[in-house]
Amino acid sequence: MGNPITVFSLIYEIIRLKDDAKNKSINALKHYAYRFMQRYFLSFRVATHVGQIIPADALNKIKEFYKDLKIKRTFNAYNLNQICNIDETPIFLNMVPKKTIHF
């Protein structure tokens, strides 16, 4: 999979290649991009899932995390019932857009 192409990356290229595009509004540039897509029969595609591979050193990282947590818990005198993951939000380091333009 190469670099995903979004409408905004298309707009960036329009601005880069057309001198008069720099003075256009964002709505005009979006319209221009959508017309370009229609003209060349381009469509949006949505990724249904992104495969993830567990790193080889995951077990070591988990052990290190628990060791660090135990040290901090002991130092601050926290009970286990005082520690929780409030938001439970995963961290994505390599986010890809949900939509891309299909050629």
N, C-alpha and C positions, 0 to 999 in steps of 0.2 A: 504494500500500500504506500503510495507516494504522499505528497503533501495534499491535504484536503483543500479544495477550492470553495470558498464561500462567496456570497454576494458581495461582501465587503472587500474581499481580495480582488474580485472583478472590478469593483468601483475604484480601488487603488490603481489598478492597471489602466483604467479609463483615464483617470486624472494624470497618470504618468505619461500616457501616449497622446492625449489630446490637449492642446494648449488652452482651448476655450472651455474645457471641462472644469478648470479651477474656479471659475466664476459661477458655476451652477449650484443649485441647492442640492442637499442630500436626497430629497425626494425625486428630483429630476434625474440624478445619477442612478438611483435605484430603478427608476422606470427605464432608463437607457440600458441598464444591465439586464433587466427582465426581457426587454425587447430583443436584445442580443441573444439571450438564451432561447427565445422562441424562434428566432430566425435560423439558428443552427441546431434546432431540435435537442437542446440540452434540458436535462431535468434534474430535480433534486433527488438525492438518495439519503436515506436515514440508516445509520448503523444500528443494528438491533442489539449487538453486544460487543464488548471489547474483551478478548481473551487475556487473561493474566496468568503469568507463570510465577509460582512461589520461588523466591530467591533461594539459592543453595544454602546461604547462611541464615535463613529465617529462624531456625531453632536457636542459634547462638544469640540473635538479636532479641528474641523473646526472653531468653534466660537473663540477658544483660538488662532488659527493661525491668523485669521482676526484681533483680538484685538492686538496681537503682531505686526502685519504688520502696523496697524494704528499708534501705538506708534513709531515704527521705521521710518515710513514715515513722521510723524510730527516732530520728533527729527532731521531728516536729511533734512527736507524741500523739500521732493520729491513730484512732481506732480503725479497723477495717470497715466498719459500717459508716465511716465518714468519707470514704473514698469511692467515687463513682465517675463514670463517663457521662457528663450531662447531655451533650449534644449528639453523641454517637455518630458524628460525621466522619466519613472516611476522607483521607487525604489523597488527592490525585496529583501526582507530580508531572504527568505527561498527558494533559487533557487534550482531546481531539474534539472538534466541533461535532454536534449531533447531526448536522446536515452538511452535505457536500454536493457539488454539482457533478452529475454523471455525464461523461462524454460518450 
